[in-house]
Every structure is written in structure tokens, then in C-alpha cells.
Amino acid sequence: MNLLHAFVKGRVQGVFFRAKTKALAEDLSLKGWVMNLPDGRVEVKAEGDKNKLTEFLEYLRKGPKNAFVEEVEFYYEEDENFKEFSVRYIT
């Protein structure tokens, strides 16, 4: 299981969290998505090399410069075979 499914809580919206997360995921060759949730959290699914997912998770625990991460809830799940890493939007 090389898919990280995470929920990031804190000041994580309006601080370029999605854009920076996407850029790092692409640098690490991870596939998946990131999305703001209506309750103020950010949800992330990323799959790839286990060591790179560990590095990615460390980033999620800190976030970009203006973020304040209070908590990261995460699980490992079965791969979904994403083709790229994207920003998703709630419609």
C-alpha cells in the first residue's frame, strides 16, 4: 500500500497550501491530488515510492511558510493508480 491519504487541520487554506503541495508532489514524482474541504481542512491523496511519501508527509506536518498545521490525520491505503498530481475543487 503506497497511497497516503491525509487530512491536514489548522490554518491551511489561503496560504498557498495546495499549490506548494502540488509542486512538492511533482518534484517527488508522486501522483494524486490535493483539495480544500468546506470545514477548513485540506485533504490529500498521494501515491508513489514509500520513502518519498515519508518525505511528503513531513512536509504536510509543516506546510508552506504562512501555514500553521495543528494536526495531520493520515492512513495508508490501496493504490488508485493516479496519472498525475492535481488540485481538485469542490463543486
MOGI-V317847 format. One record per residue. N is the residue number from 1. RES is the residue in three letters. PHI is phi in degrees with one decimal (none if undefined). Layout:
N_RES_PHI ; N_RES_PHI
This chain:
1_MET_none ; 2_ASN_-117.9 ; 3_LEU_-121.3 ; 4_LEU_-94.4 ; 5_HIS_-117.7 ; 6_ALA_-129.9 ; 7_PHE_-123.7 ; 8_VAL_-109.0 ; 9_LYS_-113.6 ; 10_GLY_138.9 ; 11_ARG_-87.7 ; 12_VAL_-127.0 ; 13_GLN_-116.9 ; 14_GLY_80.2 ; 15_VAL_-127.7 ; 16_PHE_64.9 ; 17_PHE_-60.7 ; 18_ARG_-64.3 ; 19_ALA_-63.2 ; 20_LYS_-68.2 ; 21_THR_-64.1 ; 22_LYS_-62.8 ; 23_ALA_-61.7 ; 24_LEU_-65.7 ; 25_ALA_-57.5 ; 26_GLU_-65.3 ; 27_ASP_-60.8 ; 28_LEU_-89.9 ; 29_SER_61.3 ; 30_LEU_-92.8 ; 31_LYS_-118.6 ; 32_GLY_147.4 ; 33_TRP_-161.2 ; 34_VAL_-136.2 ; 35_MET_-153.9 ; 36_ASN_-73.6 ; 37_LEU_-105.9 ; 38_PRO_-59.6 ; 39_ASP_-85.5 ; 40_GLY_97.1 ; 41_ARG_-84.4 ; 42_VAL_-117.3 ; 43_GLU_-105.7 ; 44_VAL_-136.1 ; 45_LYS_-124.8 ; 46_ALA_-141.6 ; 47_GLU_-130.8 ; 48_GLY_159.3 ; 49_ASP_-60.2 ; 50_LYS_-58.0 ; 51_ASN_-65.4 ; 52_LYS_-70.6 ; 53_LEU_-65.5 ; 54_THR_-64.1 ; 55_GLU_-63.2 ; 56_PHE_-62.5 ; 57_LEU_-62.5 ; 58_GLU_-60.8 ; 59_TYR_-62.7 ; 60_LEU_-58.6 ; 61_ARG_-71.4 ; 62_LYS_-110.2 ; 63_GLY_76.1 ; 64_PRO_-72.5 ; 65_LYS_-46.3 ; 66_ASN_-93.0 ; 67_ALA_-83.5 ; 68_PHE_-134.2 ; 69_VAL_-88.8 ; 70_GLU_-89.4 ; 71_GLU_-158.7 ; 72_VAL_-125.9 ; 73_GLU_-99.2 ; 74_PHE_-144.7 ; 75_TYR_-142.2 ; 76_TYR_-108.7 ; 77_GLU_-131.0 ; 78_GLU_-67.1 ; 79_ASP_-58.8 ; 80_GLU_-112.7 ; 81_ASN_58.2 ; 82_PHE_-65.5 ; 83_LYS_-96.5 ; 84_GLU_-156.8 ; 85_PHE_-110.3 ; 86_SER_-135.0 ; 87_VAL_-97.7 ; 88_ARG_-103.8 ; 89_TYR_-127.3 ; 90_ILE_-77.0 ; 91_THR_-108.2
